[in-house]
Amino acid sequence: MAYTTGDPETIKPEMAVQIRIWRVDEGFSWRAVAQAASDLWGSEYGSNQLYGEDLCVAAAKVLGEDPSREPWN
Protein backbone atom coordinates (compact mmCIF):
# COMPACT_ATOMS: atom_id res chain seq x y z
CA MET A 1 0.00 0.00 0.00
CA ALA A 2 1.36 3.44 -0.90
CA TYR A 3 1.39 5.73 2.09
CA THR A 4 1.39 9.49 2.42
CA THR A 5 1.17 11.43 5.62
CA GLY A 6 -1.63 13.69 6.75
CA ASP A 7 -0.39 16.96 5.30
CA PRO A 8 -1.53 20.08 7.20
CA GLU A 9 -1.98 21.77 3.83
CA THR A 10 -4.76 19.33 2.98
CA ILE A 11 -6.49 19.41 6.38
CA LYS A 12 -9.21 22.04 6.43
CA PRO A 13 -10.13 23.68 9.76
CA GLU A 14 -13.47 21.83 9.85
CA MET A 15 -11.66 18.54 9.37
CA ALA A 16 -9.16 19.41 12.11
CA VAL A 17 -12.01 20.10 14.52
CA GLN A 18 -13.60 16.73 13.72
CA ILE A 19 -10.30 14.90 14.16
CA ARG A 20 -9.81 16.66 17.52
CA ILE A 21 -13.28 15.61 18.63
CA TRP A 22 -12.53 11.98 17.77
CA ARG A 23 -9.11 11.91 19.43
CA VAL A 24 -9.57 14.23 22.41
CA ASP A 25 -13.26 14.32 23.29
CA GLU A 26 -14.21 10.77 22.31
CA GLY A 27 -10.85 9.14 23.14
CA PHE A 28 -10.35 7.42 19.79
CA SER A 29 -7.08 5.56 19.23
CA TRP A 30 -5.00 6.52 16.19
CA ARG A 31 -6.43 3.46 14.42
CA ALA A 32 -9.97 4.53 15.24
CA VAL A 33 -9.28 8.10 14.03
CA ALA A 34 -7.91 6.70 10.77
CA GLN A 35 -10.94 4.46 10.28
CA ALA A 36 -13.42 7.24 11.09
CA ALA A 37 -11.64 9.61 8.70
CA SER A 38 -11.51 6.95 6.01
CA ASP A 39 -15.23 6.28 6.42
CA LEU A 40 -16.19 9.96 6.43
CA TRP A 41 -13.82 11.34 3.79
CA GLY A 42 -13.22 8.30 1.63
CA SER A 43 -9.56 7.63 2.38
CA GLU A 44 -7.97 4.41 1.18
CA TYR A 45 -6.01 3.90 4.42
CA GLY A 46 -8.74 2.37 6.56
CA SER A 47 -7.53 1.89 10.11
CA ASN A 48 -3.83 2.42 9.38
CA GLN A 49 -2.35 3.54 12.72
CA LEU A 50 0.35 5.70 11.11
CA TYR A 51 -2.28 7.49 9.04
CA GLY A 52 -4.33 8.18 12.18
CA GLU A 53 -1.30 9.54 14.00
CA ASP A 54 -0.41 11.77 11.06
CA LEU A 55 -3.98 13.06 10.86
CA CYS A 56 -3.86 13.97 14.55
CA VAL A 57 -0.51 15.74 14.18
CA ALA A 58 -1.75 17.67 11.14
CA ALA A 59 -5.03 18.59 12.85
CA ALA A 60 -3.26 19.81 15.98
CA LYS A 61 -0.97 22.00 13.88
CA VAL A 62 -3.92 23.46 11.95
CA LEU A 63 -5.56 24.30 15.28
CA GLY A 64 -2.34 25.87 16.64
CA GLU A 65 -1.82 23.13 19.23
CA ASP A 66 1.18 20.97 20.07
CA PRO A 67 0.41 17.38 19.02
CA SER A 68 2.93 15.96 21.49
CA ARG A 69 1.27 17.54 24.54
CA GLU A 70 -2.05 17.27 26.30
CA PRO A 71 -4.79 16.94 25.30
CA TRP A 72 -3.58 15.18 22.13
CA ASN A 73 -1.28 12.65 23.76
Residue pairs with C-beta under 8 A, 6 or more apart in sequence:
1 44
1 45
1 48
3 45
3 48
3 50
3 51
5 50
5 51
5 54
5 58
6 51
6 54
6 55
6 56
6 57
6 58
6 59
7 58
8 58
8 61
8 62
10 58
11 19
11 55
11 58
11 59
11 62
12 62
13 62
13 63
15 41
15 59
15 62
16 58
16 59
16 60
16 62
16 63
17 59
17 63
18 40
19 33
19 37
19 55
19 56
19 58
19 59
20 59
20 60
20 63
22 28
22 32
22 33
22 36
22 37
23 30
23 33
23 56
23 59
23 72
24 71
24 72
28 36
28 52
29 49
29 52
30 49
30 50
30 52
30 53
30 56
31 47
31 48
31 49
31 52
32 47
32 52
33 52
33 55
33 56
34 43
34 45
34 46
34 47
34 48
34 49
34 51
34 52
34 55
35 46
35 47
35 52
37 43
37 51
37 52
37 55
38 44
38 45
38 46
38 47
38 51
43 51
45 51
56 67
56 72
57 67
59 67
60 66
60 67
60 72
61 67
65 72
66 72
67 73
